Amino acid sequence: MNLLITNDDGISSAGIKALERVLGKSYNTYLIAPLKERSVTSMALTVFQGMRVERINDNHYIADGFPADCVNIGLYAEIFPKIDFVISGINRGVNMGYDVHYSGTVGAAKHGALHGIPSLAVSSGRIDPEDDYTREAELVLSFLNKYKSQIQSGEVWNLNFPPEISGSGTLDEIVFTRLGRRRYSEKYEKKQIIEGVSEFQLNGSLLGHDDEIGTDFEAYYQGKLPVTPIQLDLTEKKRLTELQSK
């Protein structure tokens, strides 16, 4: 089985290194990741301009592009054999609730699913750049061995690791959940350049969420491993039926 591994934290992140190291013991792994951090880029693609790609070895490339670019190159640039599965992560920071619309980690996995490849997005609540994600990667390996055949073509599963489970958790902690409701509070820093021209910088968001039963947030804050299947069809089917019946 040929696995394509990518991320949005960049080629030097500990999470992707752990995945490549651990999954490579059991699967054929092919890694292509952004040269630098590309968080909050969703499914952005580079079009109508060149993109620099560096070969490290036959199984390992770096692209000066977005996470979805990396998946696209891995699938179609004829640098790797036919890919059977896409894994994006391990992201430094969770991607739950409405985060999935912004996340480059989830966006890369969604791009794989868009092209008919079963895909998994993996994130962790540990955010220290010096953290080692070997234990999470080992759990991802166990997860793949158990669930890979259940992830359907065109479907993304979104897995999040709470920090307190790292190093001691098992797959028994998995809970299949729906996406929760994320709440964002934004604040820009403003710097005036000249009269009428200013620079606005967003240095992150204050994050909250609604407390609801059955969501990824509930499972995560109970120290469990929430897994949410995500579909590409965003049609609100119940609402569509109501509108068509009028």
ZILINJO-V358325 format. One record per backbone hydrogen bond with DSSP energy under -1.0 kcal/mol. CO is the residue of the C=O (numbers start at 0). NH is the residue of the N-H. Records with the same first field share a line. If there is no record, write none. Layout:
# ZILINJO-V358325
CO = NH / NH
This chain:
# ZILINJO-V358325
0 = 27
1 = 83 / 84
2 = 29
3 = 86
4 = 31
5 = 88
7 = 37
9 = 12
12 = 16
13 = 17
14 = 18
15 = 19
16 = 20
17 = 21
18 = 22
19 = 23
21 = 24
22 = 25 / 26
27 = 2
29 = 4
30 = 60
32 = 62
33 = 10
40 = 43
51 = 63
53 = 61
56 = 59
58 = 30
59 = 55 / 56
60 = 32
61 = 53
62 = 34 / 64
65 = 69
66 = 70
67 = 71
68 = 72
69 = 73
70 = 74
71 = 75
72 = 76
84 = 3
85 = 119
86 = 5
87 = 121
90 = 92 / 123
95 = 98
96 = 99
97 = 100
98 = 101 / 102
101 = 41
102 = 106
103 = 107
104 = 108
105 = 109
106 = 110
107 = 111
108 = 112
109 = 113
111 = 116
112 = 115
117 = 85
118 = 156
119 = 87
120 = 158
121 = 90
122 = 160
123 = 92
127 = 130
132 = 136
133 = 137
134 = 138
135 = 139
136 = 140
137 = 141
138 = 142
139 = 143
140 = 144
141 = 145
142 = 146
143 = 147
146 = 149
151 = 154
154 = 118
155 = 229
156 = 120
157 = 227
158 = 122
160 = 124
161 = 164
164 = 167 / 168
169 = 172
170 = 173
172 = 224
174 = 226
177 = 215
180 = 209
182 = 207
184 = 205
188 = 200
190 = 198
193 = 196
196 = 192 / 193
198 = 190
200 = 188
205 = 184
207 = 182
213 = 177
214 = 218
215 = 219
216 = 220
218 = 223
219 = 222
224 = 174
225 = 159
226 = 176
227 = 157
229 = 155
234 = 236
235 = 239
236 = 240
237 = 241
238 = 242
239 = 243
240 = 244
